[in-house]
Amino acid sequence: MKPKNLIPLLSLAVIWGTYYVASNKAVESMSVFNVGIIIRLLTMLFLTIIMLGKGEMHTLLHTRGVRFRLFLIGLMGFLLDYTAFVGLQMSASAGIGTALLKTDILFVNLISVILYRQHFSRREWLYTFVMLFGVLMVMGLGLSSLSQIDPSCLFFILSALFVSINAFLIKSVQRSPVNPVSNRVIAYYNNFITMLFFLATAAAMHTFDQFARIGSSRPLALALLIAGLGQTLVYIVYYYNLSHFPVWLVKIFLLFMPVVSSVISFVLFDEQLGGKQIAGMLVVLIGALGILIEQRRKEEGELANQM
């Protein structure tokens, strides 16, 4: 893998990690449904400005052949957030829940193997599990913690499954032989449909009155603004990565996200990092290095076979 290809893969982990921290701070002061609405309103504004500047707004009307999949992408976007929230509502541990969300890489690998006949070497599987173990260490969890999982954590596993399914749906639209729409069109529909589902849920939960808190809390407003900008960049960089790299490789590098979140929380909010978390970061880096070495070996092998 060329060094320049690492830039978007690593950048996504930084962007998403920052988005995660900002969203967490926003959810502390307002319902997750209201936070979802505001973030997606801001994201729609940013995406509209970008598409207007590039003269691409008319492309939103040219979605013949992929409309149903665009709807499914938006639905999955909402479900992956909603199921995680239900897990929290049922009093599952937030730390264990967040760790379980990282099982999406396992779902991606299984889908790649079963549906796309992707071959993974034993070393690649080993390094994948090494990175997952590192993530658990960063979050201060051990295997003994996972043995005490509350049944409600099934919702977090469902969320990870929806994340994985969505990644393949997005890639299928990007490579549609009928109408391969642009990444920004996919992002716009994903964001808009997800926002509609959040609006409907907020209406059902009667949480609209919480919007008044934004005007009286500068930290909340700042967190929402950063999260909205982060969500916009996530769409742009994530879809770029999905269109240029295998889904499983994109997910591998997203395992850096807890590392980024931990560092940001430590620097900005003085949340201390323990020795176990620092060791976990090193384990994640070792696993990522192993994956890159295996990728280099595969690429060199393919080049040798072509000669």
C-alpha contacts under 8 A as a table, 3 or more apart, distances in Angstrom:
res1	aa1	res2	aa2	distance
1	M	5	N	6.76
1	M	6	L	7.83
1	M	292	L	7.19
1	M	295	Q	6.84
1	M	296	R	5.91
1	M	299	E	7.76
2	K	5	N	5.47
2	K	6	L	7.20
3	P	6	L	5.37
3	P	7	I	7.33
4	K	7	I	5.59
5	N	8	P	6.43
5	N	9	L	7.04
6	L	9	L	5.17
6	L	10	L	5.94
7	I	10	L	5.40
7	I	11	S	5.82
8	P	11	S	4.92
8	P	12	L	6.05
8	P	237	V	6.59
8	P	241	N	6.78
9	L	12	L	5.50
9	L	13	A	7.00
9	L	241	N	6.72
9	L	250	V	6.54
9	L	253	F	6.18
9	L	254	L	7.82
10	L	13	A	5.35
10	L	14	V	6.62
10	L	253	F	6.51
10	L	254	L	7.86
10	L	256	F	7.84
11	S	14	V	5.11
11	S	15	I	6.12
11	S	237	V	7.91
12	L	15	I	5.06
12	L	16	W	5.89
12	L	234	V	6.58
12	L	237	V	6.15
12	L	238	Y	6.50
12	L	254	L	7.14
13	A	16	W	5.22
13	A	17	G	5.78
13	A	253	F	6.74
13	A	254	L	5.12
13	A	255	L	7.48
13	A	256	F	5.70
13	A	257	M	4.75
13	A	260	V	7.13
14	V	17	G	5.11
14	V	18	T	6.14
14	V	256	F	7.89
14	V	257	M	6.49
14	V	260	V	5.91
15	I	18	T	5.23
15	I	19	Y	6.16
15	I	230	G	6.06
15	I	233	L	6.98
15	I	234	V	6.48
16	W	19	Y	4.88
16	W	20	Y	6.03
16	W	230	G	6.78
16	W	231	Q	7.65
16	W	234	V	6.23
16	W	257	M	6.52
17	G	20	Y	5.04
17	G	21	V	6.41
17	G	257	M	4.75
17	G	258	P	6.59
17	G	259	V	7.96
17	G	260	V	5.39
17	G	261	S	4.85
18	T	21	V	5.26
18	T	22	A	6.27
18	T	227	A	7.79
18	T	230	G	7.05
18	T	260	V	7.31
18	T	261	S	6.32
18	T	264	I	7.26
19	Y	22	A	5.17
19	Y	23	S	6.01
19	Y	226	I	6.96
19	Y	227	A	4.90
19	Y	228	G	7.98
19	Y	230	G	4.99
19	Y	231	Q	6.60
20	Y	23	S	5.14
20	Y	24	N	6.08
20	Y	227	A	7.57
20	Y	261	S	7.09
21	V	24	N	5.11
21	V	25	K	6.38
21	V	261	S	6.11
21	V	264	I	7.63
21	V	265	S	7.19
22	A	25	K	5.23
22	A	26	A	6.31
22	A	223	A	4.90
22	A	224	L	6.89
22	A	226	I	6.32
22	A	227	A	5.36
23	S	26	A	5.00
23	S	27	V	6.11
23	S	35	V	7.66
23	S	223	A	6.68
23	S	224	L	6.91
23	S	227	A	5.75
24	N	27	V	5.19
24	N	28	E	6.45
25	K	28	E	5.30
25	K	29	S	7.27
25	K	220	L	7.25
25	K	223	A	6.40
26	A	29	S	5.63
26	A	30	M	6.35
26	A	35	V	6.71
26	A	220	L	5.45
26	A	223	A	5.64
26	A	224	L	6.17
27	V	30	M	5.08
27	V	31	S	5.99
27	V	32	V	5.48
27	V	35	V	6.52
28	E	31	S	7.99
29	S	213	R	7.92
29	S	220	L	6.88
30	M	34	N	6.70
30	M	35	V	6.56
30	M	210	Q	6.40
30	M	211	F	7.91
30	M	213	R	7.60
31	S	34	N	5.29
31	S	35	V	6.22
31	S	207	T	7.05
31	S	210	Q	7.35
32	V	35	V	4.93
32	V	36	G	5.99
32	V	85	F	7.68
33	F	36	G	5.02
33	F	37	I	6.34
33	F	198	F	5.67
33	F	199	L	7.51
33	F	201	T	6.99
33	F	202	A	5.58
33	F	207	T	7.86
34	N	37	I	5.06
34	N	38	I	6.32
34	N	198	F	7.56
34	N	199	L	7.90
34	N	202	A	6.58
34	N	207	T	7.07
34	N	208	F	7.03
34	N	210	Q	7.39
34	N	211	F	7.04
35	V	38	I	5.29
35	V	39	I	6.06
35	V	224	L	7.28
36	G	39	I	5.27
36	G	40	R	6.12
36	G	195	M	7.00
36	G	198	F	6.43
37	I	40	R	5.30
37	I	41	L	6.07
37	I	195	M	5.57
37	I	198	F	5.98
37	I	199	L	6.40
38	I	41	L	5.01
38	I	42	L	6.18
38	I	224	L	7.07
38	I	228	G	7.64
39	I	42	L	5.25
39	I	43	T	6.09
39	I	224	L	6.17
39	I	225	L	7.42
39	I	227	A	6.26
39	I	228	G	4.47
39	I	231	Q	7.36
40	R	43	T	4.78
40	R	44	M	5.92
40	R	191	N	6.06
40	R	192	F	7.21
40	R	194	T	7.89
40	R	195	M	5.82
40	R	228	G	6.63
40	R	231	Q	7.82
41	L	44	M	5.11
41	L	45	L	6.27
41	L	195	M	7.44
41	L	228	G	7.87
42	L	45	L	5.03
42	L	46	F	6.26
42	L	225	L	7.33
42	L	228	G	5.22
42	L	229	L	7.35
43	T	46	F	5.07
43	T	47	L	6.01
43	T	191	N	7.42
43	T	228	G	5.22
43	T	229	L	6.50
43	T	231	Q	6.39
43	T	232	T	5.20
44	M	47	L	5.10
44	M	48	T	5.92
44	M	188	Y	6.78
44	M	191	N	6.89
44	M	192	F	7.03
45	L	48	T	5.12
45	L	49	I	6.27
46	F	49	I	5.18
46	F	50	I	6.28
46	F	229	L	7.47
46	F	232	T	6.81
47	L	50	I	5.05
47	L	51	M	6.06
47	L	184	R	7.51
47	L	188	Y	6.82
47	L	232	T	6.83
48	T	51	M	5.15
48	T	52	L	5.92
48	T	57	M	7.49
49	I	52	L	5.15
49	I	53	G	6.08
50	I	53	G	5.16
50	I	54	K	6.36
51	M	54	K	5.07
51	M	55	G	5.88
51	M	56	E	4.91
51	M	57	M	5.59
51	M	184	R	7.62
52	L	55	G	4.88
52	L	56	E	6.08
52	L	57	M	5.90
53	G	56	E	7.77
55	G	58	H	7.56
56	E	59	T	5.47
56	E	60	L	7.65
57	M	60	L	5.77
58	H	61	L	5.84
58	H	62	H	7.47
59	T	62	H	5.21
59	T	63	T	7.75
59	T	185	V	7.07
60	L	63	T	6.73
60	L	185	V	5.86
62	H	181	V	7.90
63	T	66	V	5.70
63	T	67	R	5.64
63	T	179	N	7.04
63	T	181	V	6.93
64	R	67	R	6.12
64	R	179	N	6.84
65	G	68	F	7.77
65	G	178	V	6.23
65	G	179	N	6.22
66	V	69	R	5.33
66	V	70	L	6.18
66	V	173	V	6.54
66	V	176	S	7.76
66	V	179	N	6.80
67	R	70	L	5.04
67	R	71	F	6.30
68	F	71	F	5.07
68	F	72	L	6.28
69	R	72	L	4.86
69	R	73	I	6.11
69	R	169	L	6.85
69	R	173	V	7.16
70	L	73	I	5.04
70	L	74	G	6.40
70	L	173	V	7.75
70	L	186	I	6.67
70	L	189	Y	6.40
70	L	190	N	6.72
71	F	74	G	5.18
71	F	75	L	6.15
71	F	189	Y	7.44
71	F	190	N	7.38
71	F	193	I	6.87
72	L	75	L	4.88
72	L	76	M	5.99
72	L	169	L	7.85
73	I	76	M	5.16
73	I	77	G	6.11
73	I	166	N	5.77
73	I	169	L	6.45
73	I	170	I	6.80
73	I	190	N	5.79
74	G	77	G	4.92
74	G	78	F	6.38
74	G	189	Y	6.70
74	G	190	N	4.15
74	G	191	N	6.65
74	G	192	F	7.44
74	G	193	I	4.88
74	G	194	T	4.98
75	L	78	F	5.22
75	L	79	L	6.15
75	L	190	N	7.93
75	L	193	I	6.88
75	L	194	T	6.29
75	L	197	F	7.77
76	M	79	L	4.93
76	M	80	L	5.96
76	M	162	F	5.76
76	M	163	V	7.21
76	M	165	I	7.71
76	M	166	N	5.95
77	G	80	L	5.54
77	G	81	D	6.71
77	G	162	F	7.69
77	G	163	V	7.48
77	G	166	N	7.23
77	G	190	N	6.86
77	G	191	N	7.96
77	G	194	T	5.90
78	F	81	D	5.36
78	F	82	Y	5.97
78	F	194	T	4.97
78	F	195	M	7.89
78	F	197	F	6.57
78	F	198	F	7.23
79	L	82	Y	4.83
79	L	83	T	5.81
79	L	159	S	6.94
79	L	162	F	6.86
80	L	83	T	5.64
80	L	84	A	6.46
80	L	158	L	7.43
80	L	159	S	4.27
80	L	160	A	6.93
80	L	161	L	7.93
80	L	162	F	5.31
80	L	163	V	6.04
81	D	84	A	5.35
81	D	85	F	6.32
81	D	159	S	6.86
82	Y	85	F	5.05
82	Y	86	V	6.25
82	Y	159	S	7.87
83	T	86	V	5.06
83	T	87	G	6.28
83	T	155	F	5.18
83	T	156	F	6.37
83	T	158	L	6.72
83	T	159	S	5.49
84	A	87	G	5.13
84	A	88	L	6.54
84	A	97	G	7.71
84	A	155	F	5.96
84	A	156	F	5.01
84	A	159	S	5.78
85	F	88	L	5.06
85	F	89	Q	6.18
86	V	89	Q	4.87
86	V	90	M	6.23
86	V	155	F	6.78
87	G	90	M	5.24
87	G	91	S	6.86
87	G	92	A	5.85
87	G	97	G	7.51
87	G	152	S	5.43
87	G	153	C	5.81
87	G	154	L	7.55
87	G	155	F	5.22
87	G	156	F	6.11
88	L	91	S	5.29
88	L	92	A	5.42
88	L	93	S	7.20
88	L	94	A	6.53
88	L	97	G	7.85
89	Q	92	A	7.46
90	M	152	S	6.05
91	S	152	S	7.63
92	A	96	I	7.71
92	A	97	G	6.82
92	A	149	I	7.93
92	A	150	D	6.01
92	A	152	S	5.98
92	A	153	C	6.05
93	S	96	I	5.33
93	S	97	G	5.90
93	S	150	D	7.99
94	A	97	G	4.90
94	A	98	T	6.03
95	G	98	T	5.28
95	G	99	A	6.34
95	G	139	M	6.53
95	G	141	L	7.74
96	I	99	A	5.03
96	I	100	L	6.15
96	I	141	L	7.29
96	I	145	S	7.76
96	I	146	L	7.21
96	I	149	I	7.69
97	G	100	L	5.04
97	G	101	L	6.37
97	G	153	C	6.17
97	G	156	F	5.73
98	T	101	L	5.13
98	T	102	K	6.95
98	T	156	F	7.58
99	A	102	K	5.40
99	A	103	T	7.48
99	A	135	V	7.06
99	A	136	L	6.16
99	A	139	M	7.31
100	L	103	T	5.44
100	L	153	C	7.73
100	L	156	F	6.04
100	L	157	I	5.96
100	L	160	A	7.39
101	L	104	D	6.22
101	L	156	F	5.72
101	L	157	I	6.12
101	L	159	S	6.60
101	L	160	A	4.82
102	K	105	I	6.46
102	K	132	L	7.33
102	K	160	A	6.74
102	K	255	L	7.17
103	T	106	L	5.29
103	T	107	F	6.66
103	T	132	L	7.87
103	T	157	I	7.09
103	T	160	A	6.07
104	D	107	F	4.99
104	D	108	V	6.11
104	D	160	A	4.53
104	D	161	L	5.94
104	D	163	V	6.54
104	D	164	S	5.61
104	D	251	K	7.62
105	I	108	V	5.00
105	I	109	N	6.16
105	I	164	S	7.48
105	I	248	W	6.46
105	I	251	K	5.60
105	I	252	I	6.58
106	L	109	N	5.07
106	L	110	L	6.14
107	F	110	L	5.07
107	F	111	I	6.05
107	F	160	A	7.69
107	F	161	L	6.30
107	F	164	S	6.20
108	V	111	I	5.14
108	V	112	S	5.98
108	V	164	S	5.51
108	V	165	I	7.90
108	V	247	V	7.03
108	V	248	W	5.73
108	V	251	K	7.81
109	N	112	S	5.02
109	N	113	V	6.13
109	N	248	W	6.04
110	L	113	V	5.12
110	L	114	I	5.97
111	I	114	I	5.20
111	I	115	L	5.54
111	I	116	Y	7.09
112	S	115	L	5.72
112	S	116	Y	4.92
112	S	117	R	6.28
112	S	118	Q	5.35
112	S	248	W	7.67
113	V	116	Y	5.74
113	V	117	R	4.67
113	V	118	Q	4.68
113	V	119	H	6.37
113	V	120	F	7.72
114	I	117	R	5.75
114	I	118	Q	7.74
120	F	124	E	6.04
120	F	125	W	6.73
121	S	124	E	5.21
121	S	125	W	6.52
122	R	125	W	5.21
122	R	126	L	6.07
123	R	126	L	4.86
123	R	127	Y	6.07
123	R	294	E	7.54
124	E	127	Y	5.18
124	E	128	T	6.11
124	E	290	G	7.61
124	E	291	I	6.01
124	E	294	E	6.82
125	W	128	T	5.02
125	W	129	F	6.38
126	L	129	F	5.33
126	L	130	V	6.19
127	Y	130	V	4.81
127	Y	131	M	6.20
127	Y	287	G	4.80
127	Y	288	A	7.23
127	Y	290	G	6.02
127	Y	291	I	6.23
128	T	131	M	5.28
128	T	132	L	6.39
128	T	252	I	7.29
128	T	287	G	6.63
128	T	291	I	7.63
129	F	132	L	4.95
129	F	133	F	6.07
130	V	133	F	5.12
130	V	134	G	6.24
130	V	283	V	6.83
130	V	284	V	7.01
130	V	287	G	5.51
131	M	134	G	4.93
131	M	135	V	6.28
131	M	255	L	7.14
131	M	283	V	6.39
131	M	284	V	4.51
131	M	285	L	7.59
131	M	286	I	7.66
131	M	287	G	4.92
131	M	288	A	6.92
132	L	135	V	5.02
132	L	136	L	6.45
132	L	255	L	7.48
132	L	284	V	7.45
133	F	136	L	5.15
133	F	137	M	6.39
133	F	280	G	7.66
133	F	283	V	7.67
133	F	284	V	7.83
134	G	137	M	5.02
134	G	138	V	6.24
134	G	279	A	7.76
134	G	280	G	4.30
134	G	281	M	6.29
134	G	282	L	7.53
134	G	283	V	4.90
134	G	284	V	4.89
135	V	138	V	5.08
135	V	139	M	6.34
135	V	255	L	6.98
135	V	258	P	6.78
135	V	259	V	7.76
135	V	280	G	6.30
135	V	281	M	7.41
135	V	284	V	6.64
136	L	139	M	5.17
136	L	140	G	6.32
136	L	141	L	5.05
136	L	142	G	6.43
136	L	280	G	7.37
137	M	140	G	4.97
137	M	141	L	5.44
137	M	142	G	6.60
137	M	276	K	5.94
137	M	277	Q	5.55
137	M	279	A	7.30
137	M	280	G	4.62
137	M	281	M	7.87
138	V	141	L	7.51
138	V	258	P	7.08
138	V	259	V	6.83
138	V	262	S	7.78
138	V	276	K	6.66
138	V	277	Q	3.90
138	V	278	I	6.82
138	V	279	A	7.54
138	V	280	G	4.75
138	V	281	M	6.20
139	M	258	P	7.55
139	M	277	Q	6.62
140	G	276	K	6.67
140	G	277	Q	6.31
141	L	145	S	6.14
141	L	146	L	7.85
142	G	145	S	5.38
142	G	146	L	6.93
143	L	146	L	5.22
143	L	147	S	6.65
144	S	147	S	5.28
144	S	148	Q	7.12
145	S	148	Q	5.54
145	S	149	I	7.06
146	L	149	I	5.33
149	I	153	C	6.60
150	D	153	C	5.67
151	P	154	L	5.89
152	S	155	F	5.92
152	S	156	F	7.84
153	C	156	F	5.16
153	C	157	I	6.64
154	L	157	I	5.02
154	L	158	L	6.17
155	F	158	L	4.91
155	F	159	S	6.18
156	F	159	S	4.91
156	F	160	A	6.34
157	I	160	A	5.05
157	I	161	L	6.27
158	L	161	L	4.94
158	L	162	F	6.25
159	S	162	F	5.07
159	S	163	V	6.26
160	A	163	V	5.06
160	A	164	S	6.36
161	L	164	S	5.14
161	L	165	I	6.22
162	F	165	I	5.08
162	F	166	N	5.98
163	V	166	N	5.18
163	V	167	A	6.35
164	S	167	A	5.22
164	S	168	F	6.73
165	I	168	F	5.39
165	I	169	L	6.25
166	N	169	L	4.92
166	N	170	I	6.07
167	A	170	I	5.24
167	A	171	K	6.29
167	A	242	L	7.51
167	A	247	V	6.86
168	F	171	K	5.00
168	F	172	S	6.08
168	F	247	V	7.31
169	L	172	S	5.07
169	L	173	V	6.43
170	I	173	V	5.29
170	I	174	Q	6.25
170	I	186	I	7.43
170	I	239	Y	7.68
170	I	242	L	7.81
171	K	174	Q	4.97
171	K	175	R	6.23
171	K	242	L	6.23
171	K	243	S	6.44
172	S	175	R	5.22
172	S	176	S	5.79
173	V	176	S	4.92
173	V	179	N	7.76
173	V	180	P	5.94
173	V	181	V	6.90
173	V	186	I	7.93
174	Q	180	P	5.12
174	Q	181	V	6.21
174	Q	182	S	6.90
174	Q	183	N	7.04
174	Q	243	S	6.63
175	R	180	P	5.48
176	S	179	N	5.47
176	S	180	P	4.63
176	S	181	V	7.90
177	P	180	P	6.42
181	V	185	V	6.44
181	V	186	I	7.08
182	S	185	V	5.34
182	S	186	I	6.55
183	N	186	I	5.14
183	N	187	A	6.12
183	N	236	I	7.13
183	N	239	Y	5.87
183	N	240	Y	7.06
184	R	187	A	4.95
184	R	188	Y	5.98
184	R	235	Y	7.83
184	R	236	I	6.93
185	V	188	Y	5.08
185	V	189	Y	6.31
186	I	189	Y	5.38
186	I	190	N	6.00
187	A	190	N	5.01
187	A	191	N	5.95
187	A	235	Y	5.76
187	A	236	I	7.49
187	A	239	Y	7.85
188	Y	191	N	5.26
188	Y	192	F	6.02
189	Y	192	F	5.06
189	Y	193	I	5.89
190	N	193	I	5.52
190	N	194	T	6.06
191	N	194	T	5.24
191	N	195	M	6.07
192	F	195	M	5.07
192	F	196	L	6.33
193	I	196	L	5.10
193	I	197	F	6.48
194	T	197	F	5.22
194	T	198	F	6.33
195	M	198	F	5.01
195	M	199	L	6.10
196	L	199	L	5.01
196	L	200	A	6.23
197	F	200	A	5.12
197	F	201	T	6.16
198	F	201	T	5.04
198	F	202	A	5.97
199	L	202	A	5.15
199	L	203	A	6.13
200	A	203	A	5.15
200	A	204	A	6.28
201	T	204	A	5.01
201	T	205	M	6.08
202	A	205	M	4.96
202	A	206	H	5.88
202	A	207	T	5.51
202	A	208	F	6.54
203	A	206	H	5.05
203	A	207	T	6.71
203	A	208	F	6.85
206	H	209	D	7.59
207	T	210	Q	5.82
208	F	211	F	5.91
209	D	212	A	6.20
210	Q	213	R	5.68
211	F	214	I	5.87
212	A	215	G	5.99
212	A	216	S	7.32
213	R	216	S	5.37
213	R	217	S	6.20
214	I	217	S	5.38
214	I	218	R	7.21
214	I	220	L	6.11
214	I	221	A	5.53
215	G	218	R	7.23
215	G	221	A	7.43
217	S	220	L	5.34
217	S	221	A	6.37
218	R	221	A	5.05
218	R	222	L	6.08
219	P	222	L	5.10
219	P	223	A	6.05
220	L	223	A	5.09
220	L	224	L	6.17
221	A	224	L	5.17
221	A	225	L	6.19
222	L	225	L	5.06
222	L	226	I	6.18
223	A	226	I	5.24
223	A	227	A	6.03
224	L	227	A	4.98
224	L	228	G	5.97
225	L	228	G	5.08
225	L	229	L	6.23
226	I	229	L	5.16
226	I	230	G	5.91
227	A	230	G	4.83
227	A	231	Q	5.95
228	G	231	Q	5.12
228	G	232	T	6.33
229	L	232	T	5.14
229	L	233	L	6.35
230	G	233	L	5.13
230	G	234	V	6.00
231	Q	234	V	4.91
231	Q	235	Y	6.28
232	T	235	Y	5.30
232	T	236	I	6.45
233	L	236	I	5.04
233	L	237	V	5.94
233	L	238	Y	7.97
234	V	237	V	5.38
234	V	238	Y	5.39
234	V	239	Y	7.97
235	Y	238	Y	5.30
235	Y	239	Y	5.86
236	I	239	Y	5.62
236	I	240	Y	6.21
237	V	240	Y	5.00
237	V	241	N	6.13
238	Y	241	N	5.13
238	Y	242	L	6.21
239	Y	242	L	4.99
239	Y	243	S	6.17
240	Y	243	S	5.24
240	Y	244	H	6.35
241	N	244	H	5.16
241	N	245	F	5.63
241	N	250	V	6.59
242	L	245	F	5.50
242	L	246	P	6.61
242	L	247	V	5.95
242	L	250	V	6.85
245	F	249	L	6.67
245	F	250	V	6.66
246	P	249	L	5.39
246	P	250	V	6.54
247	V	250	V	5.20
247	V	251	K	6.30
248	W	251	K	5.08
248	W	252	I	6.16
249	L	252	I	5.00
249	L	253	F	6.56
250	V	253	F	5.50
250	V	254	L	6.44
251	K	254	L	4.97
251	K	255	L	6.78
252	I	255	L	5.56
252	I	288	A	7.31
253	F	256	F	5.75
253	F	257	M	7.98
253	F	288	A	7.20
254	L	257	M	5.43
255	L	258	P	6.66
255	L	259	V	7.89
255	L	284	V	7.51
256	F	259	V	5.25
256	F	260	V	6.38
256	F	284	V	7.10
257	M	260	V	5.08
257	M	261	S	6.13
258	P	261	S	4.97
258	P	262	S	6.02
259	V	262	S	5.19
259	V	263	V	6.32
259	V	281	M	6.10
260	V	263	V	5.22
260	V	264	I	6.19
261	S	264	I	5.18
261	S	265	S	6.03
262	S	265	S	5.18
262	S	266	F	6.11
262	S	271	E	7.95
262	S	273	L	7.40
263	V	266	F	5.05
263	V	267	V	6.16
264	I	267	V	5.17
264	I	268	L	5.87
264	I	269	F	7.70
265	S	268	L	5.43
265	S	269	F	5.11
265	S	270	D	6.48
265	S	271	E	5.59
266	F	269	F	5.61
266	F	270	D	4.52
266	F	271	E	4.34
266	F	272	Q	5.64
266	F	273	L	6.81
267	V	270	D	5.73
267	V	271	E	7.57
273	L	277	Q	6.01
273	L	278	I	6.80
274	G	277	Q	5.28
274	G	278	I	6.49
275	G	278	I	5.18
275	G	279	A	6.12
276	K	279	A	5.07
276	K	280	G	6.05
277	Q	280	G	4.87
277	Q	281	M	6.30
278	I	281	M	5.14
278	I	282	L	6.56
279	A	282	L	5.16
279	A	283	V	6.33
280	G	283	V	4.96
280	G	284	V	6.24
281	M	284	V	5.11
281	M	285	L	6.29
282	L	285	L	5.07
282	L	286	I	6.16
283	V	286	I	5.04
283	V	287	G	6.19
284	V	287	G	5.14
284	V	288	A	6.19
285	L	288	A	5.06
285	L	289	L	6.09
286	I	289	L	5.08
286	I	290	G	6.21
287	G	290	G	5.06
287	G	291	I	6.35
288	A	291	I	5.11
288	A	292	L	6.31
289	L	292	L	5.12
289	L	293	I	6.21
290	G	293	I	5.11
290	G	294	E	6.27
291	I	294	E	5.14
291	I	295	Q	6.18
292	L	295	Q	4.98
292	L	296	R	6.15
293	I	296	R	5.09
293	I	297	R	6.27
294	E	297	R	5.05
294	E	298	K	6.25
295	Q	298	K	5.09
295	Q	299	E	6.19
296	R	299	E	5.14
296	R	300	E	6.10
297	R	300	E	5.15
297	R	301	G	6.05
298	K	301	G	5.01
298	K	302	E	6.15
299	E	302	E	5.14
299	E	303	L	6.20
300	E	303	L	5.12
300	E	304	A	6.13
301	G	304	A	5.07
301	G	305	N	6.24
302	E	305	N	5.14
302	E	306	Q	6.36
303	L	306	Q	5.16
303	L	307	M	6.50
304	A	307	M	5.34
